[in-house]
Amino acid sequence: MIMREYSLKIAETVKQFLDEDEWNYDFDEENGVFHSGVKLKCKFQHAEIMIRTYNDAFTVLFVLPVKADEETRGKVTEFLMRANYGMIRGGFEMDLHDGEVRFRTSHYCGKNVDLVDYDAVRDTVYLNYQIVDRYGTGLMAVMMGFMEPEEAVEKAEA
């Protein structure tokens, strides 16, 4: 018997979105996590997507396929902080141990999980897509040492 630590209603709504938008995905029923991938227009070209469901929320993570190496992590951190500044929903984060970079957005439902609908899931997933695609090429340029963080963010936001 599987002991669930997430809302079935939220998981069903995420599944509805993924099915109706014709995404290919896997679902980890024990942990309430959906796994998929997406093609991007930016230099990263694709990202892994994880949608984690909780009892009162869901989180969408876009994990980038390239990690920041030790030599560039300081500049990548600066880029991410500059990009995050003033961002209303979501934010970039980096694992300082291995250089993994991802963008995370959460949607809090509180006790009203019945109010979570297709549009809330769609908007959260596509917000992540838009942000990662907007900043991705600049982030890659910083990771490769081709551009300084401030310039890369300014170009992405132009």
Summary of the structure (lengths in Angstrom):
residues: 158
radius of gyration: 16.4
end to end distance: 52.5
largest distance: 53.3
contacts: 463
relative contact order: 0.18
helix: 40%
strand: 23%
